[in-house]
Amino acid sequence: MTTTTFNQARSMTQTSTTIRFFVGIALSLVSMALLVFTFQPYSFWPLAFIAYVPMLVAEYRILPLRWAGLAPGIAIGGWLAIFLTSLFGLNQVTWIFLAVAGLIAMSSILSSPTLRKFHVQTGFHWFVLQGAVEAAGIEMIRSFIPPIFTHAFWAQTMYTQPWMLQGISIFSIYGLTMLLLLINFAIALGVILAFDHKWQLDKQPEVDSKTGLKWMTAVGVAFALWVGFGLVTLAGAPKDSPTIRVAAVQHGFTRPGHLDLETETARLIALTEQTRLAANQGAQLVVWPELGVGFDPQVKHTAELQALAAETNTHILIAYGIVTPNDEWRNEAVLLSPSGKFSTVYGKNYNTIPGEPRIITAGSYPVFETPLGSLATIICNDVNFTVTTRTLARNGAKLVMIPALESGAPGLGWEQRTQVVLRAVENRIAVVKVDAAGIAMIVTPYGHIIAQKTGTEPFALVADVPLGTGTTPYTRLGDWMGWVCLAGFVVFSVVTNRKNAAK
């Protein structure tokens, strides 16, 4: 080969590499955009089945090996950065969310070439399973990282689709993540298979057709079984469950009651008016928002509140916040009966991080036995933890009330909206969620949102809701699938690195 010919070949190779680089980056950006529109606030749920596909094709076929990690780094890291900053807003702690997104992006960039070599060496036999297990395992890890916890989980994309949610009553939200990612990786494997029939880049061996067809068939069967279970479960839902008329009452004040004491009278007037309106519509249970008032109702305005409960013949959940003389923080809720009796106090178990102090009454999960049924409550951030609602269901709760205050961050309302539905289906319980000036919703034990309203003005959202059973395999077993996936993630990580080291 002459020098001129060699230089021409080299130039063509460089041009080809450049084109592949930009095509790969473009596909990664497509996946990032798909992820953005898959999750809240857009919640275009069909995209959840294909959002990873462009990224995976770029990672495993388009980008050169040393740049393969850019695909998941851009797609997943970029999406998380956009999602988390949209969720919590731009403020002094935004760096935490950007750091988490950056850490995940960097981890993908560094590990992807090794992972790609592993799948090439194993003929892509483990490509689908490993990818799904890794995604669910990383979600399990993220659930322990404050303040991220269970935000941006794949199961949330299906919150409006009860037929896709019923399986979490056995396999948990991590099982639904597994299913969605199995579908993404199976479709991506099919695209890679078609790609290999037309192009060969970097002299990579073609994916075996039998391997591709085997995984696509297996995942198709798993999807059919999951959906079939969901449809059968919904069809078999009891039609004669005890039903109560509930109301989510919003007062329209965006600041916490204990930090806005000058509005104490106005708050009580707004809450009283809306409670009476709810009672006029037949409400038997009324839920007030988190930190709705800044005093202990068993110490202050007690007679006034008892008179309201007696007048309206309603059970009223009063959520309040107070700082004790010892400078200790109480974010609590108590149920007031029509006869004037107060229930055991519930203290918020998971203080909102960052910003909220430790709550001195946290740690208990009381269930209120009433003529309406077995009721319980959690408060705001508690809904982001699967253990809270699960513990109450184990203790006998059939309906859980969730007073919240979301005005501190722009995206928390639409994020909590998804969590409310998941907690209901996991444990087969009814849920009533209310905000101070945001999203109120009433959800059945099967995940149907039967009433929902958003606004900053005072209102009472009223609807009949059937009580749940509070008994599912998930209620007993907890997040077992998450632990299985975490263990699988560790095993795959060890095997991948050992195989590459041996090579």
Beta strands, then each sheet from edge to edge (+ up, - down):
strand 1: 243-250
strand 2: 285-287
strand 3: 315-323
strand 4: 329-336
strand 5: 346-347
strand 6: 368-370
strand 7: 373-377
strand 8: 399-403
strand 9: 430-434
strand 10: 439-443
strand 11: 449-454
strand 12: 459-466
sheet 1: 5+ 4- 3+ 2+ 1+ 12-
sheet 2: 6+ 7- 8- 9- 10+ 11-
end
